[in-house]
Amino acid sequence: IDADAVARSVLEVGSTGLHQVFERFGPGVLQADGSLNRDALGAIVMADPAAKSDLEGITHPLIQMAIAQQLQARAEAGDIAAVVEAALLVETGSWRLYDQLWVVRASRPIQVERLMARKGCDEATAIQWIDNQLPVDEKAKHAHVVIDNDGDMAALSAQVHTAWDTLMAQAIDEG
């Protein structure tokens, strides 16, 4: 379950979440078609910790509820495990809702490089985004599994598969 996709869905046109964001932040956070202007909202919350807190107060409960619904549906379908991919599990405290926390970490230079490539932003903006999150080493302190992501995709994949195989073996053993 991709928490970013869930976050987008709770802020779709016509949603309660988007209405609450509009009420708090005003028309400047909307596109002409009524959809969320993520860049405008991002600029506001990056510059103002109180605004960031307000946004999180709106979105985090909605996101957690939607994820819980998806997890319930997977359990009802008989899935023995599900993965929730979310950058802010530790910051929100929601990591406590799950049986295990896996943290994928990369060194700061790699984080900056990858964020610049993914968002098409400059180094200062990438650093600002990274600095607005809990340092990855702090997140790792809560983790059951820590996966190193400084290498290539093959190395990452091998680590994830090993951790997944271990988890599945434990699930089978526990019956």
N, C-alpha and C positions, 0 to 999 in steps of 0.2 A: 504494500500500500504506500503510495508515494504521497507524503504529506504536502508537498508543493502542489501537486495536482488537486488534492483535497482543498487546500487553501484557495486555489483559483476557483474551485466550484462553489465555495461558500461566499464568494464575492462576485458571482455572476449577476448579470443584469436581472433585476426583479427579485433578487434574494434579500432576505432580512439583513444579512451581513453587509451587503453593499449599501442598503438604506442607512444602516447605523454608521457606516464610514462616511457617507455623504453628510449625515446630520452632524457628525463631529468635525469633519474637515472641510466641508463646503463644496461648492460646485467646481472648484479648481482641480479636484481629484478625479473628475469625470471627463471622458472623451465626448466628442460631439454626439456619438451614438448612444450615450448613457452608460457605456462600460467604464470600468476602472482605468484610470490613467496611472499605471504602476510607477512610471518614472516620476510623475509629480508627487505621488504619495511617498515614494521612496526618498525623494529629496527632503520632504518635510520631516519624516521620522528619523532620518540620518542626522539632521541638524538639531533636533529637539528631543531629548530623552523623555520628556513628559508626553509628547505626541506619540512616541514609540510605545510607551506604556499604555496609552489610551488605545492605540491600534491593537496591541496584543490583548487587551482586555475585551475587545470586541471579537477578534478572530480566534484566539486560542480556544475558548470554550466551544465555539462552533466546529472548529477543526477536530477537537478531541471527540465530540459527539459523533461526527461523521465517521471518524476512524473506528470508534467503538461499534458503530452500526455495521461497518464493513467487516470487522473482525467477528462479530456475532454471526453474520451471514456465512463467513468461511467456516466457523465452528459448526454451524448447522448443516453445512455441506459435507462435513466429515473431515475437513483438513486438520492434520495433526500439528501443523505449525504455519505461522504466517509471519511475514516480515513487514515492519513499519519503518520506512526510510524517512527520517526527519532530522533536520539539522539542529533543532532546538529542544530535543527531548530532555536534556539535562537542565537547560535554562528554565523550562516550564515546570520541571519536576515530574513530568508525565512518564519519564523512564521508569518510575516506581510502579506503574501500571502493568509492566511487562515482566515476563519470567526472566529475560536476559536483556542486557544492553551490550550491543557491539558498537565499538567506536572505530571508525576508519580515520586514520590520521595521516597527515602529510606535513612535512616541514614547512615553515612559514614561506620561504622563497618559492616552493612548489605551489603552495596555496595561492600566493599572489599571482604567479604566472598563469595558473589554470583559471583563476577567476577573471583575469584580464582577457584571456582567450574566450572564455564562455560568455562573458557579458559585453565584450568589446569595449572595455573601459580602460582608463589609464591606471598607472600604478597607485597614485594617491587615492583614487576612488576604491580600488580593490583593497587597499590597506584599511580604509575607513570601514568598508563592509566587514572585513575580517575582525577588526577591532571592536565592532558592535556585537560580536558574539563572544561567548565564554571561550577562553583559550582551550585548544583541543587537549592539551595535557591535563587540564582541570576536568574535562569530560572523561578522559581516560581513567581517572581515579575511581569512577563509578562503574567502569565497564567490567563485564564478565569476559569479553574477548576484545582485544585490540588488534586491529589489522593495519599494517604499514602500507601506505599508498604513495611512497616516494618513487617506486619503480614503474615499470610498464604495466600494461593491461594483463599480460600473461601472468606476471607475478601477483598482481592483485587477485586475479581469478583463482590462482592456485591456493592462496590463503583463504579466500572465501569458501572454496569447495572443501578444503580441509576442515574449517570450522563448522560448515554445514553438515558434513559427514559425521563429525563428532556429536553435534547436536542431535542428529537423527538416531545415531547409535544409542545415545542416552535416552531418547524418547522411547525407543523400542525396549530397552532394558527396564524402563520404569513402567512399561506396559500399557 
